[in-house]
Amino acid sequence: MYVAELDRPWLETPFLFQGFYLETAKDISELQQYCKQVWVDMERCDDAVFRDARSPAAAPAGATDLSGRRKARKTKPAQPPKTKEDDVYRPMDTGVLRKEILEAKVAHQQTIGAVNDIFAAVRKGAGIELQTAKQAIEPMVETVVKNEDALSWLARMKKKDNYIHDHSIASCVWAMIFGKHLGLEQADLQLLGLGALLMDVGKTRIPTAVLVKKDALSLKEKMLVEKHVEFGREIIRRVEGVDARVIQIIESHHERYNGTGYPRGLKGNDIPVFARIASIVDTYDAMTTFRPYAEAVSTYEAMQRLNDLAGVEFQAEMVEQFVQAVGIFPVGTLVELSSGEVGVVIEQNRMRRLRPQIMLLTDQDKTALETFKTIDLRAQLVDAAGESLFIECGLPPGAYGLNPSEYYL
C-alpha cells in the first residue's frame, strides 16, 4: 500500500520519503511506532491491493486525495505472479535510451568545452565571458527540462584525473534537476546552473599540487583551499551583468545551516536559497566522485550521509526534496540485487524510487552477461526462483570492474 499522508509532520519521523510503500509486516510495525493513523492512496497501490482491498466488501467506492476530494476508482485487471525466467527478464531494448543519451551528450559536450575555456582563461588572468557561460548552460537547461534522466547518466560519467571540471559540470546538472523538482522557471534554472557551474572557479588560483594532494592537508593548506570562495567572489564580481543569485552561490555554497560553514559563518535562513541548494549539490557530487584523497561512495550511502546531516549542516526540508528529486538510485547507478545479479539503473520510477528499471550486466556469480536484460522492479517483486527481488545495495562507480558509460557512450 502507498502511504500518502501521516497524522504528524514527515520531518518528525525517520521515513526518508514523503510518500512511501508498505510491503512487509515490519514496515507496518515501524509505522505504528510513530502514527496512529495514515492515509493510503489507493490509486498508487500495487495490483494485489486492488484485488484484495478493492473488492465490494473491503473497499469504499473511491479514495480521497490530499485535498479531501473523492477520486473515481479505476479497475485494474488481475495479473498472475511471474515466476518463469522469460517473464521476469526480457531482452533489453537499448535503442531509445541510447538515442536520448546521445542527444543529451551534445549539450553536455558543449558545456564541457565552455568550462574548459572559462577555467583556462581565468588561470591566465583573464575574466569570464558571461555570454559564453550563459550559452554553455542553455542547451543543458533545455535537456534537463526535456529528459533529466539522460543528463543524470552523463553527470555520473567522470574521469579520475579531471575532478574540478567534472565536478563543476555534474554540480550544474544536479542543481538544475533539483531546481526543476522544486518548480523553478527555466530562467531561474539557468541562473542556478550557472552558479553551480562557476562555484569553484576560485580554485583556479590555488596550486594544483594542493588540490590533488592525497595526504591530509596542513592547516595552512586547508586555509588556502577555503580561500577559493574569496577568490571566486573576486573573479565573478569583475564580470558585468551577473545576477546576484549567481554571486550568492559562489560566495555562500560552503555555508552550513548550523553556522559551522565558511567564510562568514551564516546560519539558517540567512543563507540564500540558491546557495542552500548549491551546498547540498556540491556535497552530494563530491561524495559520489573519486577524489585524489577519497574514494567515491555509492549514491545510497551519500543519501544516507546527507540525511544524517539534515537539520544540522543542511536544511532538513531541502535534503528531503533533494532525495526525492535525484532518487536513492539515479539513472546510471550500479546496484546489486537480492538475487546477486548486478545491473545499472536505466529508468527511474517517480512514485517508487526504490524500485526502478534495471539493465542487468552480470549474473548472480558476477559473470558478465553476453546479452543485456531488463527488469522493472516496480512490476516484478520476485526473481526467477520465486524469491523476493529487490535492490540489496547501491554500488560505487567501478564496482566489479563495471563502467556504465561503456554501454551507451
C-alpha positions as CSV (number, residue, x, y, z in Angstrom):
1,M,0.0,0.0,0.0
2,Y,1.1,3.6,-0.7
3,V,1.1,5.8,2.3
4,A,0.4,9.3,1.1
5,E,-0.1,11.2,4.3
6,L,0.7,10.8,8.0
7,D,-1.0,12.1,11.1
8,R,2.1,14.1,12.1
9,P,4.8,16.1,10.2
10,W,7.1,13.9,8.0
11,L,10.2,15.5,9.4
12,E,9.3,14.2,12.9
13,T,9.6,10.6,11.6
14,P,12.6,8.6,10.3
15,F,10.9,8.0,6.9
16,L,13.2,9.2,4.1
17,F,10.5,9.9,1.5
18,Q,7.3,11.9,1.8
19,G,5.1,9.2,0.4
20,F,6.3,5.5,0.5
21,Y,5.1,1.9,0.1
22,L,4.3,-0.6,2.9
23,E,5.5,-4.0,1.8
24,T,6.0,-6.1,4.9
25,A,4.6,-6.6,8.4
26,K,7.9,-5.0,9.7
27,D,7.1,-1.8,7.7
28,I,3.7,-1.6,9.4
29,S,5.1,-2.2,12.8
30,E,7.6,0.6,12.4
31,L,4.9,2.9,11.2
32,Q,2.8,2.1,14.3
33,Q,5.6,3.5,16.4
34,Y,5.1,7.0,15.1
35,C,1.5,7.2,13.8
36,K,-2.0,6.3,15.0
37,Q,-3.5,6.6,11.5
38,V,-2.3,7.2,8.0
39,W,-3.9,7.9,4.6
40,V,-3.4,5.4,1.8
41,D,-3.7,6.5,-1.8
42,M,-5.4,3.5,-3.5
43,E,-4.6,4.8,-6.9
44,R,-0.9,4.1,-6.3
45,C,-1.2,0.7,-4.7
46,D,0.0,-2.5,-6.2
47,D,-2.2,-4.8,-8.2
48,A,-2.5,-7.2,-5.2
49,V,-4.0,-4.4,-3.2
50,F,-6.5,-3.7,-6.0
51,R,-7.5,-7.3,-6.0
52,D,-7.8,-7.8,-2.2
53,A,-8.7,-4.4,-0.8
54,R,-10.9,-3.1,-3.6
55,S,-13.5,-5.9,-3.5
56,P,-17.0,-4.6,-2.9
57,A,-16.9,-5.8,0.7
58,A,-13.4,-4.5,1.5
59,A,-13.2,-1.0,-0.1
60,P,-15.2,2.1,-0.5
61,A,-16.3,3.3,-3.8
62,G,-13.4,5.7,-4.0
63,A,-10.4,7.1,-2.2
64,T,-9.7,10.7,-1.2
65,D,-6.8,12.7,-2.4
66,L,-4.9,15.1,-0.1
67,S,-7.5,17.8,-0.7
68,G,-10.3,15.6,0.5
69,R,-12.0,15.3,-2.9
70,R,-13.3,11.9,-3.9
71,K,-11.4,10.1,-6.7
72,A,-13.0,7.7,-9.1
73,R,-11.9,4.2,-8.6
74,K,-10.2,2.6,-11.5
75,T,-10.4,-1.1,-12.2
76,K,-7.1,-2.9,-12.8
77,P,-7.0,-6.4,-14.3
78,A,-5.6,-9.1,-12.0
79,Q,-2.1,-10.1,-13.0
80,P,-0.8,-13.6,-12.1
81,P,2.6,-13.6,-10.5
82,K,5.5,-14.1,-12.9
83,T,7.9,-16.8,-11.9
84,K,9.4,-18.0,-15.2
85,E,12.6,-16.5,-16.2
86,D,11.3,-15.4,-19.6
87,D,8.6,-13.5,-17.8
88,V,10.9,-11.9,-15.2
89,Y,13.7,-10.9,-17.6
90,R,13.3,-9.7,-21.1
91,P,15.8,-8.6,-23.7
92,M,16.9,-5.1,-23.3
93,D,15.8,-2.6,-26.0
94,T,18.6,-0.1,-25.7
95,G,17.7,2.0,-28.7
96,V,15.5,4.6,-27.1
97,L,17.8,5.2,-24.1
98,R,20.9,5.3,-26.3
99,K,19.3,7.9,-28.5
100,E,18.3,10.0,-25.6
101,I,21.7,9.8,-24.0
102,L,23.5,10.6,-27.3
103,E,21.2,13.7,-27.8
104,A,22.0,14.8,-24.2
105,K,25.7,14.2,-24.8
106,V,25.7,17.0,-27.4
107,A,24.7,19.6,-24.8
108,H,26.9,18.0,-22.3
109,Q,30.0,18.2,-24.6
110,Q,29.2,21.8,-25.4
111,T,29.2,22.7,-21.7
112,I,32.5,20.7,-21.1
113,G,34.2,22.7,-23.9
114,A,32.9,26.0,-22.5
115,V,34.0,25.2,-18.9
116,N,37.5,24.2,-20.1
117,D,37.8,27.5,-21.9
118,I,36.5,29.5,-19.0
119,F,38.8,27.9,-16.4
120,A,41.8,28.1,-18.8
121,A,41.2,31.8,-19.4
122,V,40.8,32.6,-15.7
123,R,44.0,30.8,-14.9
124,K,45.8,33.1,-17.4
125,G,44.3,36.1,-15.6
126,A,41.5,36.9,-18.0
127,G,37.9,37.4,-16.9
128,I,34.8,35.3,-17.5
129,E,32.8,36.0,-20.7
130,L,29.3,36.0,-19.2
131,Q,27.6,35.5,-22.6
132,T,29.8,32.5,-23.3
133,A,28.9,30.9,-19.9
134,K,25.2,31.5,-20.4
135,Q,25.3,30.0,-23.9
136,A,27.0,26.9,-22.4
137,I,24.2,26.5,-19.9
138,E,21.2,27.0,-22.3
139,P,21.3,23.5,-24.0
140,M,21.8,21.9,-20.6
141,V,18.7,23.6,-19.3
142,E,16.7,22.5,-22.3
143,T,17.9,18.9,-21.9
144,V,17.0,18.9,-18.2
145,V,13.5,20.1,-18.9
146,K,13.2,17.5,-21.7
147,N,14.9,14.5,-20.2
148,E,16.7,14.8,-16.9
149,D,17.4,11.0,-16.8
150,A,19.7,11.1,-19.8
151,L,21.7,14.0,-18.4
152,S,21.8,12.3,-15.0
153,W,23.5,9.4,-16.6
154,L,26.1,11.7,-18.2
155,A,26.7,13.5,-14.9
156,R,27.9,10.3,-13.4
157,M,30.4,9.6,-16.1
158,K,33.6,11.2,-14.8
159,K,37.4,10.8,-15.2
160,K,39.7,10.4,-12.2
161,D,42.2,13.0,-13.5
162,N,39.8,15.9,-14.1
163,Y,37.9,16.3,-10.8
164,I,37.4,20.1,-10.7
165,H,36.0,20.4,-14.3
166,D,33.8,17.2,-14.0
167,H,32.6,18.3,-10.5
168,S,31.6,21.7,-11.8
169,I,29.6,20.2,-14.7
170,A,28.0,17.5,-12.6
171,S,27.1,20.0,-9.9
172,C,25.4,22.1,-12.6
173,V,23.3,19.1,-13.7
174,W,22.3,18.1,-10.2
175,A,21.4,21.7,-9.3
176,M,19.1,22.0,-12.4
177,I,17.5,18.7,-11.7
178,F,16.9,19.7,-8.1
179,G,15.6,23.1,-9.3
180,K,13.2,21.6,-11.7
181,H,11.8,19.4,-9.0
182,L,11.3,22.5,-6.8
183,G,9.3,24.1,-9.6
184,L,11.8,26.8,-10.7
185,E,11.1,28.5,-14.0
186,Q,13.5,27.9,-16.9
187,A,15.2,31.3,-16.5
188,D,15.8,30.6,-12.8
189,L,17.2,27.1,-13.7
190,Q,19.7,28.8,-16.0
191,L,20.9,31.1,-13.1
192,L,21.0,28.2,-10.7
193,G,23.0,26.0,-13.2
194,L,25.4,28.9,-14.0
195,G,26.1,29.5,-10.3
196,A,26.7,25.8,-9.7
197,L,29.0,25.6,-12.8
198,L,31.1,28.5,-11.5
199,M,31.1,28.0,-7.8
200,D,34.6,26.5,-7.7
201,V,36.1,28.9,-10.2
202,G,38.2,30.3,-7.4
203,K,40.2,27.1,-7.3
204,T,41.9,28.2,-10.4
205,R,44.1,30.4,-8.2
206,I,45.1,27.5,-5.9
207,P,48.2,25.4,-6.8
208,T,47.2,22.1,-8.4
209,A,49.6,20.3,-6.1
210,V,47.4,21.3,-3.1
211,L,44.1,20.4,-4.9
212,V,45.3,16.9,-5.8
213,K,47.2,16.1,-2.6
214,K,46.4,12.6,-1.4
215,D,47.5,13.1,2.2
216,A,45.7,15.2,4.8
217,L,46.1,19.0,4.2
218,S,48.1,21.0,6.7
219,L,46.3,23.9,8.5
220,K,47.9,26.4,6.1
221,E,46.9,24.4,3.1
222,K,43.3,24.0,4.4
223,M,43.0,27.7,4.9
224,L,44.3,28.3,1.4
225,V,41.7,25.9,-0.1
226,E,39.0,27.6,1.8
227,K,40.1,30.9,0.2
228,H,38.7,29.6,-3.1
229,V,35.4,31.2,-2.1
230,E,37.0,34.6,-1.7
231,F,38.9,34.2,-5.0
232,G,35.7,33.1,-6.8
233,R,33.9,36.1,-5.4
234,E,36.6,38.5,-6.7
235,I,36.6,36.8,-10.1
236,I,32.8,36.9,-10.5
237,R,32.4,40.5,-9.2
238,R,34.6,41.8,-12.0
239,V,32.0,40.4,-14.5
240,E,29.4,43.0,-15.5
241,G,25.7,42.0,-15.5
242,V,25.9,38.9,-13.3
243,D,22.7,38.1,-11.4
244,A,23.0,38.5,-7.6
245,R,21.9,34.9,-7.1
246,V,24.9,33.6,-9.1
247,I,27.2,35.6,-6.8
248,Q,25.4,34.3,-3.7
249,I,26.1,30.7,-4.8
250,I,29.8,31.3,-5.4
251,E,30.3,33.1,-2.0
252,S,28.0,31.0,0.2
253,H,28.0,27.4,-1.1
254,H,30.2,26.4,1.9
255,E,28.0,28.0,4.5
256,R,26.2,25.5,6.7
257,Y,22.7,25.6,8.2
258,N,24.0,25.4,11.8
259,G,26.5,28.2,11.3
260,T,29.7,26.0,11.1
261,G,30.5,26.8,7.4
262,Y,32.7,29.4,5.9
263,P,33.6,32.1,5.1
264,R,31.1,34.2,7.1
265,G,29.5,31.5,9.4
266,L,26.0,32.2,8.1
267,K,23.2,30.0,9.5
268,G,19.6,29.1,8.8
269,N,17.6,31.4,6.5
270,D,20.5,33.9,6.4
271,I,22.0,31.6,3.8
272,P,20.4,32.5,0.4
273,V,18.1,29.8,-1.0
274,F,20.2,29.2,-4.2
275,A,23.3,28.8,-2.0
276,R,21.5,26.3,0.2
277,I,20.6,24.3,-3.0
278,A,24.2,24.5,-4.2
279,S,25.7,23.4,-0.9
280,I,23.7,20.1,-1.0
281,V,24.5,19.5,-4.6
282,D,28.2,20.3,-4.1
283,T,28.4,17.8,-1.1
284,Y,26.5,15.1,-2.9
285,D,28.6,15.1,-6.0
286,A,31.8,15.3,-4.1
287,M,30.9,12.2,-2.1
288,T,29.9,10.2,-5.2
289,T,33.0,11.1,-7.2
290,F,36.6,9.8,-6.9
291,R,38.9,12.4,-5.5
292,P,42.6,12.2,-5.0
293,Y,42.2,12.0,-1.3
294,A,38.9,9.9,-1.1
295,E,37.2,7.1,-2.9
296,A,33.7,7.6,-4.2
297,V,30.8,6.2,-2.3
298,S,27.5,4.8,-3.7
299,T,24.6,7.1,-4.2
300,Y,22.7,5.2,-1.5
301,E,25.5,5.9,1.1
302,A,25.7,9.5,0.0
303,M,22.0,10.0,0.5
304,Q,22.2,8.4,4.0
305,R,25.0,10.8,4.9
306,L,23.0,13.7,3.7
307,N,20.0,12.5,5.7
308,D,22.2,12.3,8.8
309,L,23.2,15.9,8.2
310,A,19.6,17.1,7.6
311,G,18.7,19.7,10.2
312,V,22.3,20.1,11.1
313,E,24.5,21.2,8.2
314,F,21.7,21.4,5.7
315,Q,18.1,22.5,5.9
316,A,16.1,19.3,6.5
317,E,13.3,20.2,4.1
318,M,15.9,20.9,1.4
319,V,17.6,17.5,1.9
320,E,14.2,15.7,1.8
321,Q,13.3,17.4,-1.5
322,F,16.8,16.7,-3.0
323,V,16.4,13.0,-2.2
324,Q,13.1,13.0,-4.0
325,A,14.5,14.9,-6.9
326,V,17.5,12.8,-7.6
327,G,16.4,9.5,-6.0
328,I,18.3,7.0,-4.0
329,F,19.4,5.2,-7.2
330,P,19.6,7.7,-10.0
331,V,19.9,6.7,-13.6
332,G,23.4,5.4,-14.3
333,T,23.8,4.0,-10.8
334,L,25.3,0.5,-10.3
335,V,23.2,-1.7,-8.0
336,E,23.3,-5.3,-6.7
337,L,20.0,-7.2,-6.5
338,S,18.9,-9.6,-3.8
339,S,19.5,-12.3,-6.4
340,G,23.2,-11.5,-6.6
341,E,22.9,-10.0,-10.1
342,V,24.5,-6.6,-10.8
343,G,22.9,-4.0,-13.0
344,V,22.6,-0.3,-13.8
345,V,19.5,1.8,-13.3
346,I,18.2,2.9,-16.7
347,E,14.9,4.5,-15.7
348,Q,13.5,6.0,-12.5
349,N,10.2,5.1,-11.0
350,R,8.9,8.6,-10.0
351,M,6.5,7.3,-7.4
352,R,8.5,4.4,-6.1
353,R,12.2,5.3,-6.2
354,L,13.4,2.1,-4.6
355,R,12.0,0.0,-7.5
356,P,13.4,1.4,-10.8
357,Q,14.1,-0.3,-14.1
358,I,17.4,-2.2,-14.1
359,M,19.6,-3.3,-17.0
360,L,21.4,-6.4,-15.8
361,L,25.1,-6.6,-16.5
362,T,26.1,-9.8,-14.6
363,D,24.5,-12.9,-13.4
364,Q,24.4,-13.9,-9.7
365,D,28.0,-15.1,-9.8
366,K,29.1,-11.7,-11.1
367,T,29.9,-13.1,-14.6
368,A,29.3,-10.6,-17.4
369,L,26.2,-11.3,-19.5
370,E,26.5,-11.6,-23.2
371,T,23.0,-10.3,-23.8
372,F,21.6,-7.4,-21.7
373,K,18.3,-8.0,-20.0
374,T,16.0,-5.5,-18.3
375,I,13.8,-5.9,-15.3
376,D,11.2,-3.5,-13.9
377,L,11.2,-3.8,-10.1
378,R,8.0,-1.8,-9.8
379,A,6.1,-4.6,-11.6
380,Q,8.3,-7.6,-10.7
381,L,8.5,-8.5,-7.0
382,V,10.1,-12.0,-7.3
383,D,13.0,-13.4,-9.2
384,A,13.1,-16.5,-11.5
385,A,13.3,-18.7,-8.4
386,G,10.2,-17.2,-6.8
387,E,12.2,-15.3,-4.1
388,S,11.6,-11.7,-3.2
389,L,13.5,-9.4,-5.6
390,F,14.8,-6.0,-4.6
391,I,17.9,-3.8,-4.6
392,E,20.2,-5.2,-2.0
393,C,22.6,-2.3,-2.1
394,G,24.0,0.5,-4.2
395,L,27.5,0.1,-5.6
396,P,30.2,2.8,-6.0
397,P,31.4,3.6,-9.6
398,G,33.6,0.9,-11.0
399,A,32.4,-1.9,-8.7
400,Y,33.2,-5.4,-10.1
401,G,35.1,-3.6,-12.9
402,L,31.8,-2.3,-14.4
403,N,31.7,1.1,-16.1
404,P,28.1,2.0,-17.2
405,S,29.4,4.5,-19.8
406,E,30.8,1.7,-21.8
407,Y,27.3,0.5,-22.6
408,Y,26.0,3.7,-24.2
409,L,28.7,6.2,-24.9
